[in-house]
């Protein structure tokens, strides 16, 4: 998709999900606005852990693979409504101690100028 386009498509979201599963930071960051924000599904704050700006968001994305080297997202569906959208998925991964995680979640997006401005992640957590 051309950066000059102001709309985000389902194909754009599919390529973003594919970049996650390929563990491709450069491809992920190509989807993000320069002043992007990532709010993780985990963290002590109400928003989860929050990263702001390209360098910080890149670090936040990489932290997932540091915790779950085999992280994978099974796409369940996406939708877009104007400058907002969401992706539903099932996350699976294995921690360094061998513990496996499989949880349903979603990302709620805010888009601007054909890029992701905000990625706000939510994941069901088993006790």
Backbone torsions as a table, in degrees:
resi	resn	phi	psi	omega
1	UNK	NA	135.1	177.6
2	UNK	-66.7	139.8	178.7
3	UNK	-65.7	-18.6	-179.1
4	UNK	-78.7	-15.1	178.1
5	UNK	-72.6	143.2	-178.8
6	UNK	-98.4	-3.2	-177.9
7	UNK	-109.9	147.5	174.9
8	UNK	-103.5	139.5	-178.7
9	UNK	-111.4	167.8	174.8
10	UNK	-63.7	-33.3	177.0
11	UNK	-64.0	-37.9	176.4
12	UNK	-60.7	-46.5	178.9
13	UNK	-65.6	-36.6	177.3
14	UNK	-64.4	-38.8	179.4
15	UNK	-70.1	-31.2	175.6
16	UNK	-65.2	-46.1	178.0
17	UNK	-62.7	-40.2	178.6
18	UNK	-62.3	-39.5	178.1
19	UNK	-62.6	-37.6	175.9
20	UNK	-60.0	-46.6	-176.2
21	UNK	-73.0	-20.6	174.1
22	UNK	-89.5	-4.4	-177.2
23	UNK	56.4	46.4	-174.2
24	UNK	-108.1	93.3	-177.4
25	UNK	-61.6	-39.9	-179.6
26	UNK	-62.5	-43.1	178.9
27	UNK	-66.0	-40.1	177.0
28	UNK	-59.6	-48.7	-175.6
29	UNK	-67.7	-24.5	176.2
30	UNK	-66.2	-19.0	178.0
31	UNK	-86.7	-9.8	-170.4
32	UNK	-99.6	146.0	172.9
33	UNK	-70.9	153.3	-178.5
34	UNK	-56.5	-34.1	-179.3
35	UNK	-104.9	39.0	-174.6
36	UNK	-65.0	161.5	177.8
37	UNK	-134.3	136.4	173.8
38	UNK	-123.4	121.0	175.1
39	UNK	-110.1	109.8	-176.1
40	UNK	-72.9	161.9	179.3
41	UNK	-79.5	-4.8	178.4
42	UNK	-126.9	156.7	178.7
43	UNK	140.4	166.9	-175.0
44	UNK	-82.3	-22.7	-178.9
45	UNK	-82.5	161.2	177.5
46	UNK	-56.1	-34.5	180.0
47	UNK	-83.3	-1.4	-168.3
48	UNK	79.0	-169.8	175.0
49	UNK	-74.3	134.4	-175.0
50	UNK	-119.2	132.5	175.2
51	UNK	-119.1	138.3	-178.8
52	UNK	-127.5	133.3	179.5
53	UNK	91.9	158.7	-173.9
54	UNK	-57.5	-48.6	-176.7
55	UNK	-64.5	-43.3	-178.5
56	UNK	-68.8	-42.7	179.2
57	UNK	-63.2	-41.2	176.8
58	UNK	-57.2	-44.5	177.8
59	UNK	-62.4	-43.2	178.6
60	UNK	-61.9	-43.5	178.1
61	UNK	-62.6	-44.8	-179.4
62	UNK	-62.9	-29.3	-178.7
63	UNK	-63.4	-27.9	177.7
64	UNK	-62.4	-45.3	-178.3
65	UNK	-72.5	-23.8	174.3
66	UNK	-67.6	-35.6	179.9
67	UNK	-83.9	-38.4	-177.7
68	UNK	-128.5	84.8	-176.8
69	UNK	-59.0	-23.4	-179.5
70	UNK	-106.2	23.2	-177.1
71	UNK	-50.4	137.3	178.9
72	UNK	-146.1	141.7	177.4
73	UNK	-118.0	121.5	174.8
74	UNK	-93.6	115.1	-176.3
75	UNK	-73.8	129.1	178.1
76	UNK	-106.0	-13.7	178.2
77	UNK	148.7	154.8	-179.7
78	UNK	-131.8	155.6	167.6
79	UNK	-147.9	156.2	-179.6
80	UNK	-132.7	135.9	175.9
81	UNK	-139.0	97.4	-178.1
82	UNK	66.8	-125.4	-179.2
83	UNK	-94.8	17.8	177.4
84	UNK	-127.2	160.2	177.6
85	UNK	-169.3	175.1	179.4
86	UNK	-150.9	152.2	173.2
87	UNK	-127.4	129.5	173.9
88	UNK	-101.6	144.1	-176.4
89	UNK	-155.6	166.4	167.3
90	UNK	-116.0	122.5	179.1
91	UNK	-92.5	138.7	170.4
92	UNK	-137.2	145.1	179.7
93	UNK	-172.7	163.9	-179.1
94	UNK	-122.3	127.4	176.7
95	UNK	-77.6	166.9	-179.4
96	UNK	-58.2	-31.3	-179.6
97	UNK	-81.3	3.7	178.1
98	UNK	92.5	-6.2	178.5
99	UNK	-68.1	129.7	177.4
100	UNK	-99.4	147.3	179.1
101	UNK	-126.0	136.1	172.7
102	UNK	-140.9	117.3	-174.5
103	UNK	-148.2	144.8	175.4
104	UNK	-83.1	146.2	178.8
105	UNK	-160.3	-176.3	177.2
106	UNK	-153.9	158.8	170.5
107	UNK	-114.4	133.4	171.9
108	UNK	-107.3	124.2	-173.7
109	UNK	-109.7	149.3	162.8
110	UNK	-118.0	131.4	-177.2
111	UNK	-110.1	151.1	172.3
112	UNK	-151.0	131.1	176.9
113	UNK	53.4	41.0	176.1
114	UNK	74.9	14.6	-179.6
115	UNK	-130.1	168.4	175.2
116	UNK	-86.6	118.8	176.1
117	UNK	-88.2	-46.1	-179.2
118	UNK	-129.8	131.3	171.5
119	UNK	-117.7	106.8	-178.8
120	UNK	-108.9	110.2	-172.9
121	UNK	-98.6	142.9	176.6
122	UNK	-133.3	137.5	-179.9
123	UNK	-142.7	134.0	174.4
124	UNK	-66.7	138.1	-178.2
125	UNK	-121.5	126.6	177.0
126	UNK	-81.9	140.3	179.3
127	UNK	-68.0	NA	NA
